[in-house]
Every structure is written in C-alpha cells, then in structure tokens.
Amino acid sequence: MGKALRKLVAAILLVIPFVVYFDVPFYNVVTPELGGLPFFYWFQLIMLPVSAAMFFIAALLIDMK
C-alpha cells in the first residue's frame, strides 16, 4: 500500500465520524429503543468506540513507515 493511498484512507477514516455526528437529523429520533434508551442516546454510545477505532486505525496508517 503506497504512502498516498494510506493517507487517503486515513483521511476518509477521520472524516467519517464528523460527517455522521454532524448529520443530526439522521439519529435525532426516539425509536427504536434499546434497553429503555432512545435511539439518539444509544447511537452516540455506539459511535464513541467506533470513532475511536477509526481514529486509531488512521493514526496507524499515517505512522506506518
């Protein structure tokens, strides 16, 4: 995998969480509920580790020699 391709993939991985978080009407709904929590809350709880994993993978791709 070339350096330019790694940087492109890393940039895409870094942008995805921002696009998802800024599209509030997408996840600003009550249903479906999971464990009594509205979708709005459990979606954000799931997106936190997903975003962290994407940032971590992006950091690894950028740091590869």
URPEWO-V77841 format. One record per residue. N is the residue number from 1. RES is the residue in three letters. BURIAL is + if it has 9 or more other C-alpha atoms within 8 Angstrom, else -. Layout:
# URPEWO-V77841
<<N:RES:BURIAL> <N:RES:BURIAL>>
This chain:
# URPEWO-V77841
<<1:MET:-> <2:GLY:-> <3:LYS:-> <4:ALA:-> <5:LEU:-> <6:ARG:+> <7:LYS:+> <8:LEU:-> <9:VAL:+> <10:ALA:+> <11:ALA:+> <12:ILE:-> <13:LEU:+> <14:LEU:+> <15:VAL:-> <16:ILE:-> <17:PRO:+> <18:PHE:-> <19:VAL:-> <20:VAL:-> <21:TYR:-> <22:PHE:-> <23:ASP:-> <24:VAL:-> <25:PRO:-> <26:PHE:-> <27:TYR:+> <28:ASN:-> <29:VAL:+> <30:VAL:-> <31:THR:-> <32:PRO:-> <33:GLU:+> <34:LEU:-> <35:GLY:-> <36:GLY:-> <37:LEU:-> <38:PRO:+> <39:PHE:+> <40:PHE:+> <41:TYR:-> <42:TRP:+> <43:PHE:+> <44:GLN:-> <45:LEU:-> <46:ILE:-> <47:MET:+> <48:LEU:-> <49:PRO:-> <50:VAL:-> <51:SER:+> <52:ALA:-> <53:ALA:-> <54:MET:+> <55:PHE:+> <56:PHE:-> <57:ILE:+> <58:ALA:+> <59:ALA:+> <60:LEU:-> <61:LEU:+> <62:ILE:+> <63:ASP:-> <64:MET:-> <65:LYS:->>
